[in-house]
């Protein structure tokens, strides 16, 4: 999987308080679901982001994305 998935799963693991491998599995499941549910052009954009082909320096940060995902997974608030 991509570096960004590894980064997101690391933040999720820390914020939710679960092992890194469980967080990575969760992130992959959620991303796969999103790719199937999104319109094709948006799914393509998500793929580009995950492949590292999009500059995220001006957009949502990994902490923000991980907090959102952690909340969806029922993680603890910090």
C-alpha atoms as an extended CHARMM CRD file, in Angstrom:
* protein
*
        78  EXT
         1         1  UNK       CA              0.0000000000        0.0000000000        0.0000000000  PROA      1               0.0000000000
         2         2  UNK       CA              1.0610000000        3.5940000000       -0.4140000000  PROA      2               0.0000000000
         3         3  UNK       CA              3.0380000000        5.7520000000        1.9820000000  PROA      3               0.0000000000
         4         4  UNK       CA             -0.0440000000        7.8800000000        2.6090000000  PROA      4               0.0000000000
         5         5  UNK       CA             -2.0280000000        4.8240000000        3.7650000000  PROA      5               0.0000000000
         6         6  UNK       CA              0.8260000000        3.9770000000        6.1170000000  PROA      6               0.0000000000
         7         7  UNK       CA              0.8800000000        7.5620000000        7.4180000000  PROA      7               0.0000000000
         8         8  UNK       CA             -2.8950000000        7.6860000000        7.8950000000  PROA      8               0.0000000000
         9         9  UNK       CA             -2.9290000000        4.3120000000        9.6240000000  PROA      9               0.0000000000
        10        10  UNK       CA             -0.1660000000        5.4690000000       11.9780000000  PROA      10              0.0000000000
        11        11  UNK       CA             -2.1750000000        8.5090000000       12.9970000000  PROA      11              0.0000000000
        12        12  UNK       CA             -5.3530000000        6.4120000000       13.3310000000  PROA      12              0.0000000000
        13        13  UNK       CA             -3.5110000000        3.8690000000       15.4950000000  PROA      13              0.0000000000
        14        14  UNK       CA             -2.2800000000        6.6160000000       17.7900000000  PROA      14              0.0000000000
        15        15  UNK       CA             -5.5580000000        8.5350000000       18.0340000000  PROA      15              0.0000000000
        16        16  UNK       CA             -7.8220000000        5.4910000000       18.3360000000  PROA      16              0.0000000000
        17        17  UNK       CA             -5.4440000000        3.4760000000       20.5010000000  PROA      17              0.0000000000
        18        18  UNK       CA             -5.2550000000        0.3470000000       18.3460000000  PROA      18              0.0000000000
        19        19  UNK       CA             -2.2650000000       -1.5460000000       16.9260000000  PROA      19              0.0000000000
        20        20  UNK       CA             -0.7650000000       -0.1850000000       13.6940000000  PROA      20              0.0000000000
        21        21  UNK       CA             -1.6940000000       -3.2970000000       11.6820000000  PROA      21              0.0000000000
        22        22  UNK       CA             -5.3610000000       -3.1300000000       12.7780000000  PROA      22              0.0000000000
        23        23  UNK       CA             -5.4470000000        0.5650000000       11.8970000000  PROA      23              0.0000000000
        24        24  UNK       CA             -3.9520000000       -0.1490000000        8.4750000000  PROA      24              0.0000000000
        25        25  UNK       CA             -6.5280000000       -2.8740000000        7.8180000000  PROA      25              0.0000000000
        26        26  UNK       CA             -9.2970000000       -0.4650000000        8.8240000000  PROA      26              0.0000000000
        27        27  UNK       CA             -7.9740000000        2.3190000000        6.6150000000  PROA      27              0.0000000000
        28        28  UNK       CA             -7.7470000000       -0.0560000000        3.6420000000  PROA      28              0.0000000000
        29        29  UNK       CA            -11.3120000000       -1.3030000000        4.1880000000  PROA      29              0.0000000000
        30        30  UNK       CA            -12.6800000000        2.2490000000        4.3810000000  PROA      30              0.0000000000
        31        31  UNK       CA            -10.7240000000        3.4170000000        1.3330000000  PROA      31              0.0000000000
        32        32  UNK       CA            -11.8580000000        0.4120000000       -0.7030000000  PROA      32              0.0000000000
        33        33  UNK       CA            -15.4720000000        1.1310000000        0.2490000000  PROA      33              0.0000000000
        34        34  UNK       CA            -15.0800000000        4.7970000000       -0.6860000000  PROA      34              0.0000000000
        35        35  UNK       CA            -13.5930000000        3.9010000000       -4.0750000000  PROA      35              0.0000000000
        36        36  UNK       CA            -16.6220000000        1.7120000000       -4.8240000000  PROA      36              0.0000000000
        37        37  UNK       CA            -19.1750000000        4.3060000000       -3.6500000000  PROA      37              0.0000000000
        38        38  UNK       CA            -17.6730000000        7.4650000000       -5.1520000000  PROA      38              0.0000000000
        39        39  UNK       CA            -18.4450000000        8.6380000000       -8.6720000000  PROA      39              0.0000000000
        40        40  UNK       CA            -15.7100000000        7.4040000000      -11.0580000000  PROA      40              0.0000000000
        41        41  UNK       CA            -13.9870000000       10.7970000000      -11.3840000000  PROA      41              0.0000000000
        42        42  UNK       CA            -13.8010000000       11.1910000000       -7.6010000000  PROA      42              0.0000000000
        43        43  UNK       CA            -12.6020000000        7.6060000000       -7.1680000000  PROA      43              0.0000000000
        44        44  UNK       CA             -9.8750000000        8.4150000000       -9.6860000000  PROA      44              0.0000000000
        45        45  UNK       CA             -8.8670000000       11.4460000000       -7.6510000000  PROA      45              0.0000000000
        46        46  UNK       CA             -8.7200000000        9.3170000000       -4.5070000000  PROA      46              0.0000000000
        47        47  UNK       CA             -6.5070000000        6.8030000000       -6.3180000000  PROA      47              0.0000000000
        48        48  UNK       CA             -4.2190000000        9.6530000000       -7.4170000000  PROA      48              0.0000000000
        49        49  UNK       CA             -3.9510000000       10.9090000000       -3.8420000000  PROA      49              0.0000000000
        50        50  UNK       CA             -3.1780000000        7.4360000000       -2.5210000000  PROA      50              0.0000000000
        51        51  UNK       CA             -0.5560000000        6.9410000000       -5.2210000000  PROA      51              0.0000000000
        52        52  UNK       CA              1.1280000000       10.1620000000       -4.0820000000  PROA      52              0.0000000000
        53        53  UNK       CA              0.3690000000       11.9930000000       -7.3220000000  PROA      53              0.0000000000
        54        54  UNK       CA             -1.4360000000       14.9170000000       -5.6610000000  PROA      54              0.0000000000
        55        55  UNK       CA              0.0850000000       17.6640000000       -3.5180000000  PROA      55              0.0000000000
        56        56  UNK       CA             -1.8270000000       17.7240000000       -0.2310000000  PROA      56              0.0000000000
        57        57  UNK       CA              0.2020000000       20.5300000000        1.3260000000  PROA      57              0.0000000000
        58        58  UNK       CA             -2.6350000000       23.0520000000        0.9440000000  PROA      58              0.0000000000
        59        59  UNK       CA             -5.5240000000       20.7510000000        1.8420000000  PROA      59              0.0000000000
        60        60  UNK       CA             -6.7040000000       18.4510000000        4.6250000000  PROA      60              0.0000000000
        61        61  UNK       CA             -3.9350000000       17.2310000000        6.8760000000  PROA      61              0.0000000000
        62        62  UNK       CA             -3.3300000000       13.6500000000        7.9010000000  PROA      62              0.0000000000
        63        63  UNK       CA             -4.3050000000       14.4380000000       11.4920000000  PROA      63              0.0000000000
        64        64  UNK       CA             -7.6430000000       15.7560000000       10.2420000000  PROA      64              0.0000000000
        65        65  UNK       CA             -8.2180000000       12.7270000000        8.0240000000  PROA      65              0.0000000000
        66        66  UNK       CA             -7.2270000000       10.3210000000       10.7990000000  PROA      66              0.0000000000
        67        67  UNK       CA             -9.4760000000       12.0570000000       13.3230000000  PROA      67              0.0000000000
        68        68  UNK       CA            -12.3930000000       11.7660000000       10.9320000000  PROA      68              0.0000000000
        69        69  UNK       CA            -11.6500000000        8.1090000000       10.2730000000  PROA      69              0.0000000000
        70        70  UNK       CA            -11.0930000000        7.4200000000       13.9590000000  PROA      70              0.0000000000
        71        71  UNK       CA            -14.4690000000        8.9460000000       14.7570000000  PROA      71              0.0000000000
        72        72  UNK       CA            -16.0920000000        6.7600000000       12.1290000000  PROA      72              0.0000000000
        73        73  UNK       CA            -14.4540000000        3.7250000000       13.7100000000  PROA      73              0.0000000000
        74        74  UNK       CA            -15.6470000000        4.6440000000       17.2080000000  PROA      74              0.0000000000
        75        75  UNK       CA            -12.2720000000        5.7100000000       18.5490000000  PROA      75              0.0000000000
        76        76  UNK       CA            -11.6160000000        7.5690000000       21.7530000000  PROA      76              0.0000000000
        77        77  UNK       CA            -11.5860000000       11.3740000000       21.7480000000  PROA      77              0.0000000000
        78        78  UNK       CA             -8.3510000000       13.1300000000       22.6740000000  PROA      78              0.0000000000
